[in-house]
Structures are given as C-alpha cells and as structure tokens.
Amino acid sequence: MKKITAFEYAGCPYCVQGKKALADLIEENPEYGKVEVEWIEENEHPEIIANYDYYATPSMFIDGEKKYEAHLFESYEECRGHIKDVLDEALR
C-alpha cells in the first residue's frame, strides 16, 4: 500500500469537493480508509510544495508522481472518479 500526498489551498471549493469525494469513497469502501492520505496546506508549507509540480488544488501524488490535479469547472463526479483511481493505485 502506498501513501498519497495531497495538496490543498484554504478556501478552495475544489478542495472541499475533493475531501467530500474522499470521505464518500471511504464510506462506500472501507478499504480506502486504510490508505494514508497526507493533506498539505500549500500556504503553510512552501518548502514542501517547492518539490512538487502542480498548478491547481487539490492535487494528489504517489511516490512523487502526480496522479490527479483538479481543473476549473470540474464536477463532483469527475473529481470523485479521479480520486477513486488514485486510491485504487495506492492499494495495489
């Protein structure tokens, strides 16, 4: 099982959507709850985000490789699908 490093930005509606999708997925499949997800608020840790290449939040990485990055006008279902894919990869 691999750890997910996730970046968020305070007040970002897409981050709220991403965290809701994550919580909903864990509720539906408790196996997802076994995956460690470390959320990093980018304004609080500029020294960490300097080592990652992303533009939008939320963004999720496994072993330093970007697996998901939100985009403008992303729907909840689209976000949920991407986060599910990241969780599935982390469980492999």
Secondary structure, 3 states (H helix, E strand, C coil): CCCEEEEECCCCHHHHHHHHHHHHHHHHCHHHHHCCEEEEECCCCHHHHCCCCCCCCCEEEECCEEEEECCCCCCHHHHHHHHHHHHHHHHC
